């Protein structure tokens, strides 16, 4: 006798599909998840995201503040340049790199906020490499804005690798690695 894994109805050995809920009676065939399983998985994911530690939220806010600071700084620098050189009409030289950079930065901040561990590591590595390489790449002395950005980014990186953050990212990896039921 075969038993339906969903409703428990018994069938003869030659039956292949449950006549009530159309579930496969073959134990090797994966069964479609029930609506209750789907809702339970979504609730577990939502509960984990809601339990985001303060350190991750604080780091995301610092990274977003740094992005806004860079954007304002680039706009002011561009306006100064246009004011000083009135015949300068190459807006694409300003808007494209600034928009692309801020867009990518925002995308990584979003992934960090959603619990993607790879984004946390990637952005942290970019910040560390920039902090080490920038003094050798820039001509002249470093300005206060570089130190201010490194202060914001440094605090963000430290916050992202605190114990609470590490445990939360491990939990996010566990939730994502479990097979998500299809709708």
Residue frames as qw, qx, qy, qz and C-alpha x, y, z in Angstrom:
[[0.000, 0.889, 0.459, 0.000, 0.00, 0.00, 0.00],
 [0.379, 0.262, -0.013, 0.887, 1.12, 3.54, -0.79],
 [0.192, -0.765, -0.485, 0.378, 0.19, 6.54, 1.31],
 [0.276, 0.818, 0.156, 0.481, -0.20, 10.10, 0.02],
 [0.512, -0.054, -0.363, 0.777, 2.43, 12.29, 1.74],
 [0.082, -0.286, -0.017, -0.955, 0.04, 15.25, 1.75],
 [0.615, -0.312, -0.067, -0.721, -3.38, 13.96, 2.82],
 [0.332, -0.301, 0.833, -0.324, -2.53, 10.47, 4.14],
 [0.848, 0.228, 0.056, -0.475, -4.99, 8.61, 1.88],
 [0.501, -0.292, 0.796, 0.172, -3.94, 4.98, 1.18],
 [0.673, 0.527, -0.244, -0.458, -3.77, 3.60, -2.36],
 [0.977, 0.038, 0.189, 0.095, -2.82, 0.24, -3.94],
 [0.600, -0.441, 0.380, 0.549, 0.81, -0.31, -4.97],
 [0.496, 0.334, 0.544, 0.589, 0.13, 0.39, -8.65],
 [0.044, 0.950, 0.309, 0.006, -1.28, 3.91, -8.01],
 [0.597, 0.195, -0.009, 0.778, 1.03, 6.84, -8.92],
 [0.014, -0.316, 0.027, -0.948, -0.99, 9.98, -8.11],
 [0.072, 0.324, 0.731, -0.595, -3.36, 10.82, -5.29],
 [0.046, 0.543, 0.694, 0.471, -6.89, 11.28, -6.65],
 [0.240, -0.833, -0.440, 0.232, -7.73, 13.90, -3.99],
 [0.170, -0.903, 0.078, 0.387, -4.87, 16.40, -4.15],
 [0.732, 0.670, -0.096, 0.075, -2.93, 15.21, -7.23],
 [0.275, -0.777, 0.566, 0.004, 0.28, 14.64, -5.22],
 [0.614, 0.397, -0.678, -0.075, 2.77, 12.03, -6.44],
 [0.884, -0.413, 0.100, -0.197, 2.75, 8.76, -4.48],
 [0.844, 0.280, -0.253, 0.381, 6.31, 7.96, -5.55],
 [0.570, -0.761, -0.070, 0.301, 8.62, 8.76, -2.61],
 [0.615, -0.093, 0.253, 0.741, 11.50, 9.66, -4.97],
 [0.172, 0.624, 0.385, 0.657, 9.51, 12.38, -6.70],
 [0.134, -0.084, -0.391, 0.907, 9.65, 15.69, -4.84],
 [0.019, -0.692, -0.722, 0.005, 6.25, 16.82, -3.72],
 [0.056, 0.645, 0.153, 0.747, 4.89, 20.28, -4.16],
 [0.177, -0.055, -0.617, 0.765, 5.09, 22.21, -0.88],
 [0.118, -0.702, -0.703, 0.008, 1.86, 22.95, 0.82],
 [0.019, 0.809, 0.118, 0.576, 0.65, 26.53, 1.24],
 [0.644, -0.765, -0.014, -0.022, 1.34, 26.18, 4.96],
 [0.809, -0.175, 0.131, 0.545, 4.99, 25.24, 4.26],
 [0.396, 0.551, 0.189, 0.710, 5.37, 28.22, 1.94],
 [0.276, -0.860, -0.096, -0.418, 3.91, 30.60, 4.52],
 [0.787, -0.583, 0.020, 0.202, 6.09, 29.10, 7.26],
 [0.720, 0.089, 0.142, 0.674, 9.23, 29.64, 5.16],
 [0.152, 0.691, 0.166, 0.686, 8.25, 33.22, 4.37],
 [0.523, -0.821, -0.088, -0.210, 7.48, 33.89, 8.03],
 [0.830, -0.361, 0.045, 0.423, 10.88, 32.47, 9.04],
 [0.537, 0.330, 0.159, 0.760, 12.64, 34.70, 6.52],
 [0.113, -0.794, -0.170, -0.573, 10.66, 37.77, 7.61],
 [0.689, -0.721, -0.071, 0.020, 11.37, 37.07, 11.28],
 [0.780, -0.143, 0.072, 0.605, 15.08, 36.74, 10.58],
 [0.330, 0.506, 0.173, 0.778, 15.16, 40.01, 8.63],
 [0.353, -0.824, -0.167, -0.411, 13.22, 41.75, 11.39],
 [0.784, -0.582, -0.017, 0.214, 15.79, 40.52, 13.94],
 [0.601, 0.578, -0.125, 0.538, 18.56, 42.46, 12.15],
 [0.593, -0.485, -0.309, 0.563, 21.02, 43.63, 14.81],
 [0.036, -0.962, -0.084, 0.256, 21.68, 47.30, 15.50],
 [0.439, -0.520, 0.471, 0.562, 25.27, 46.94, 14.30],
 [0.420, 0.281, 0.693, 0.513, 24.14, 46.05, 10.76],
 [0.108, 0.883, 0.448, 0.089, 21.59, 48.87, 10.69],
 [0.288, -0.866, 0.108, 0.393, 24.20, 51.31, 12.02],
 [0.479, -0.252, 0.584, 0.605, 26.75, 50.20, 9.41],
 [0.339, 0.550, 0.651, 0.399, 24.22, 50.57, 6.60],
 [0.036, -0.960, -0.264, 0.084, 23.36, 54.07, 7.82],
 [0.387, -0.697, 0.313, 0.516, 27.05, 55.03, 7.92],
 [0.457, 0.037, 0.671, 0.583, 27.63, 53.70, 4.41],
 [0.211, 0.762, 0.562, 0.245, 24.56, 55.57, 3.14],
 [0.191, -0.936, -0.055, 0.289, 25.75, 58.79, 4.84],
 [0.455, -0.424, 0.496, 0.606, 29.13, 58.36, 3.15],
 [0.392, 0.383, 0.680, 0.488, 27.44, 57.93, -0.22],
 [0.050, 0.921, 0.384, 0.049, 25.35, 61.08, 0.28],
 [0.360, -0.796, 0.170, 0.456, 28.47, 62.97, 1.39],
 [0.464, -0.127, 0.610, 0.630, 30.34, 61.90, -1.76],
 [0.279, 0.633, 0.636, 0.343, 27.38, 62.84, -3.95],
 [0.092, -0.965, -0.203, 0.136, 27.05, 66.31, -2.41],
 [0.443, -0.620, 0.356, 0.541, 30.80, 66.81, -2.63],
 [0.454, 0.134, 0.660, 0.583, 30.83, 65.85, -6.33],
 [0.169, 0.819, 0.512, 0.198, 27.92, 68.18, -7.11],
 [0.227, -0.930, -0.001, 0.289, 29.58, 71.12, -5.34],
 [0.490, -0.394, 0.510, 0.587, 32.90, 70.39, -7.07],
 [0.401, 0.402, 0.662, 0.489, 31.19, 70.20, -10.46],
 [0.048, 0.929, 0.364, 0.041, 29.27, 73.45, -9.91],
 [0.355, -0.788, 0.206, 0.458, 32.51, 75.16, -8.92],
 [0.491, -0.106, 0.624, 0.598, 34.17, 73.87, -12.07],
 [0.279, 0.653, 0.608, 0.356, 31.29, 75.02, -14.29],
 [0.125, -0.961, -0.183, 0.165, 31.30, 78.44, -12.58],
 [0.413, -0.651, 0.368, 0.520, 35.04, 78.80, -13.07],
 [0.161, -0.157, 0.728, 0.648, 34.99, 77.56, -16.69],
 [0.523, 0.394, 0.310, -0.689, 31.67, 78.77, -18.21],
 [0.552, 0.442, -0.493, -0.506, 32.30, 77.13, -21.60],
 [0.048, -0.181, 0.978, -0.092, 32.44, 73.69, -19.99],
 [0.704, 0.054, -0.043, -0.706, 29.44, 71.75, -21.28],
 [0.515, 0.177, -0.835, -0.080, 30.52, 68.14, -20.76],
 [0.639, -0.379, 0.281, -0.608, 27.86, 67.14, -18.24],
 [0.952, 0.039, -0.276, -0.129, 28.31, 63.48, -19.12],
 [0.511, 0.398, -0.595, 0.476, 31.82, 63.59, -17.63],
 [0.205, -0.312, 0.560, -0.740, 30.26, 64.38, -14.29],
 [0.735, -0.103, 0.157, -0.651, 26.87, 62.69, -14.22],
 [0.862, 0.167, -0.447, -0.173, 27.76, 59.29, -15.62],
 [0.493, 0.222, -0.728, 0.421, 30.60, 58.36, -13.21],
 [0.224, -0.209, 0.515, -0.801, 28.81, 59.87, -10.21],
 [0.781, -0.023, -0.008, -0.624, 25.53, 58.16, -11.02],
 [0.813, 0.178, -0.554, -0.035, 27.21, 54.83, -11.74],
 [0.312, 0.264, -0.712, 0.571, 29.31, 54.97, -8.57],
 [0.383, -0.144, 0.445, -0.796, 26.41, 55.97, -6.32],
 [0.828, 0.044, -0.208, -0.518, 24.15, 53.41, -7.95],
 [0.719, 0.170, -0.659, 0.141, 26.62, 50.56, -7.37],
 [0.078, 0.233, -0.653, 0.716, 27.29, 51.74, -3.81],
 [0.596, -0.099, 0.204, -0.770, 23.53, 51.82, -3.13],
 [0.846, 0.095, -0.433, -0.294, 23.11, 48.34, -4.60],
 [0.545, 0.170, -0.726, 0.383, 25.80, 46.91, -2.32],
 [0.191, -0.187, 0.516, -0.814, 24.31, 48.69, 0.70],
 [0.763, -0.045, -0.070, -0.641, 20.94, 47.13, -0.13],
 [0.809, 0.117, -0.575, -0.021, 22.47, 43.65, -0.39],
 [0.254, 0.216, -0.700, 0.632, 24.26, 44.16, 2.93],
 [0.438, -0.141, 0.315, -0.830, 20.97, 45.22, 4.52],
 [0.852, 0.040, -0.195, -0.484, 19.23, 42.11, 3.12],
 [0.792, -0.414, 0.440, -0.092, 21.80, 39.80, 4.70],
 [0.861, 0.477, -0.125, 0.123, 24.05, 38.98, 1.75],
 [0.713, -0.585, 0.196, 0.334, 27.38, 38.03, 3.30],
 [0.691, 0.232, 0.311, 0.610, 29.28, 38.31, 0.01],
 [0.145, 0.847, 0.183, 0.478, 28.26, 41.97, -0.32],
 [0.531, -0.844, 0.069, 0.024, 29.50, 42.69, 3.20],
 [0.770, -0.295, 0.313, 0.471, 32.88, 41.15, 2.42],
 [0.556, 0.491, 0.336, 0.581, 33.19, 42.74, -1.01],
 [0.013, -0.920, -0.115, -0.375, 32.38, 46.28, 0.13],
 [0.627, -0.750, 0.154, 0.144, 34.63, 45.91, 3.18],
 [0.765, -0.054, 0.331, 0.550, 37.52, 44.79, 0.97],
 [0.362, 0.707, 0.264, 0.546, 36.94, 47.73, -1.39],
 [0.288, -0.941, -0.014, -0.178, 37.00, 50.14, 1.56],
 [0.734, -0.550, 0.253, 0.307, 40.19, 48.64, 3.00],
 [0.690, 0.221, 0.346, 0.595, 41.97, 48.63, -0.39],
 [0.171, 0.844, 0.203, 0.466, 40.90, 52.23, -1.01],
 [0.471, -0.880, 0.066, 0.000, 42.13, 53.32, 2.43],
 [0.745, -0.360, 0.342, 0.445, 45.52, 51.73, 1.74],
 [0.596, 0.297, 0.445, 0.599, 45.91, 52.72, -1.92],
 [0.124, 0.930, 0.316, 0.143, 44.43, 56.24, -1.97],
 [0.332, -0.866, 0.167, 0.334, 47.38, 58.02, -0.34],
 [0.518, -0.261, 0.591, 0.560, 49.66, 56.60, -3.04],
 [0.395, 0.510, 0.653, 0.398, 47.30, 57.39, -5.90],
 [0.024, 0.955, 0.296, -0.010, 46.44, 60.99, -5.06],
 [0.518, 0.387, -0.081, 0.758, 48.69, 63.89, -5.90],
 [0.109, -0.571, 0.180, -0.793, 49.31, 66.30, -3.06],
 [0.091, -0.117, 0.779, -0.610, 48.20, 66.13, 0.53],
 [0.204, -0.441, -0.863, -0.139, 45.03, 64.34, 1.59],
 [0.237, -0.414, -0.017, -0.879, 42.15, 66.62, 2.47],
 [0.347, -0.120, 0.646, -0.669, 39.83, 66.45, 5.46],
 [0.781, 0.145, -0.059, -0.605, 37.09, 64.84, 3.35],
 [0.650, 0.269, -0.710, -0.025, 39.22, 61.73, 2.76],
 [0.118, 0.157, -0.808, 0.555, 39.74, 61.30, 6.50],
 [0.531, 0.029, 0.331, -0.779, 36.04, 61.92, 7.18],
 [0.809, 0.201, -0.338, -0.437, 35.03, 59.29, 4.63],
 [0.534, 0.238, -0.787, 0.196, 37.55, 56.79, 6.00],
 [0.172, -0.132, 0.672, -0.708, 36.21, 57.43, 9.51],
 [0.720, 0.105, 0.109, -0.677, 32.63, 56.72, 8.39],
 [0.800, 0.280, -0.482, -0.224, 33.63, 53.68, 6.36],
 [0.291, 0.320, -0.816, 0.384, 35.95, 52.36, 9.07],
 [0.402, -0.073, 0.592, -0.694, 33.21, 52.47, 11.69],
 [0.804, 0.206, -0.091, -0.550, 30.86, 50.76, 9.21],
 [0.658, 0.322, -0.681, -0.008, 33.32, 47.93, 8.52],
 [0.039, 0.222, -0.808, 0.544, 33.94, 47.41, 12.24],
 [0.583, 0.036, 0.381, -0.717, 30.18, 47.33, 12.90],
 [0.797, 0.270, -0.327, -0.431, 29.62, 44.84, 10.07],
 [0.665, 0.228, -0.697, 0.143, 32.04, 42.37, 11.65],
 [0.356, -0.399, 0.561, -0.632, 30.87, 42.53, 15.25],
 [0.131, -0.019, 0.981, -0.145, 29.74, 39.28, 16.87],
 [0.477, 0.447, 0.543, -0.527, 26.01, 40.11, 16.53],
 [0.494, 0.621, -0.275, -0.543, 26.45, 40.92, 12.85],
 [0.154, 0.365, -0.899, -0.187, 28.40, 37.74, 12.16],
 [0.266, 0.158, 0.908, -0.282, 25.74, 35.60, 13.85],
 [0.518, 0.565, 0.284, -0.576, 22.96, 37.35, 11.92],
 [0.426, 0.584, -0.521, -0.455, 24.74, 36.82, 8.59],
 [0.013, -0.176, 0.984, 0.010, 25.29, 33.14, 9.45],
 [0.399, 0.363, 0.724, -0.431, 21.55, 32.83, 10.14],
 [0.508, 0.635, -0.065, -0.578, 20.75, 34.53, 6.83],
 [0.241, 0.449, -0.804, -0.308, 23.03, 32.08, 5.02],
 [0.199, 0.052, 0.960, -0.188, 21.25, 29.15, 6.69],
 [0.489, 0.520, 0.455, -0.532, 17.83, 30.43, 5.66],
 [0.466, 0.649, -0.330, -0.503, 18.92, 31.05, 2.07],
 [0.101, 0.386, -0.900, -0.176, 20.73, 27.70, 1.76],
 [0.427, 0.215, 0.831, -0.283, 17.63, 25.72, 2.75],
 [0.114, 0.262, 0.738, 0.611, 15.55, 24.91, -0.27],
 [0.286, 0.219, 0.204, -0.910, 12.97, 27.63, -0.68],
 [0.434, 0.399, 0.805, -0.067, 9.57, 26.25, -1.56],
 [0.034, 0.082, 0.503, 0.860, 8.29, 27.26, -4.96],
 [0.418, 0.263, 0.341, -0.800, 4.91, 28.86, -5.27]]
